[in-house]
């Protein structure tokens, strides 16, 4: 086997996602918005989805404007962003999103499944709906959307350039969190195992499946403890690298996994947490 496989492509395009088609669920805010921004600015053609269509459309406009401003500064031609409303906690919503993506792209290079919900309550008061809603969205939704879009992912797969599925897990699925979010932490641990299981099954189809397990990142879900600058600074002090996550952190990891640089990686769960799980697992 040749050790000079890098000759198959120039170094400058190692991390390129230009022209790739991508779907980012939960893309109207938080981590999903950060990921979509990175992809659009890098030249990908992106569909974002969210339950609230108006908010999703507004986010798509904002993402396009941000990408155009970045292009004016860098000279890199941006991609484009479109919005689709979809409730991924239901099979109907999942199928509607898959149909809309099929109509727009025909084939799909990248599926980022970020949409998720959480629920918190004391252990003896944790309600049944807190399990049903969270598991339906965070676990079943990941599986059903992946299956619904398998034909488009298979069409996009090329030798040396597989189609990609990236699931957004959480460090709460890697260690027991301090918060009483029992169904959420269980669902994210399930997402990590589902990622590995699907990766094993789909490798032969030219599809890689990986997960990113973020630590503390600003989002609506984390507003209760990261909503102010003072809170973010306080939480950052418990992170070995001394800060909470930023947009470039999650966008950069996603682009790595989606580009030629990440083509030989599948079945992994990447802790994107500033060192919490590896260096300070008892924090936060």
Secondary structure, DSSP 8 states (H G I E B T S, - for coil): --S-GGGGS-GGGTT--TT-EEEEETTTSHHHHHHHHHHHHTT-EEEEEES-HHHHHHHHHHHHHHHHHHHHHH-----EEEEEE--TTSHHHHHHHHHHHHHHHSS-SEEEE---------GGG--HHHHHHHHIIIIIHHHHHHHHTHHHHHHH-BTTB-EEEEEE--GGGTS--SS--HHHHHHHHHHHHHHHHHHHHHGGGTEEEEEEEE-SB-SSTTHHHHSSHHHHHHHHTTSTTSS-B-HHHHHHHHHHHHSGGGTT--S-EEEESTTHHHH-TT--
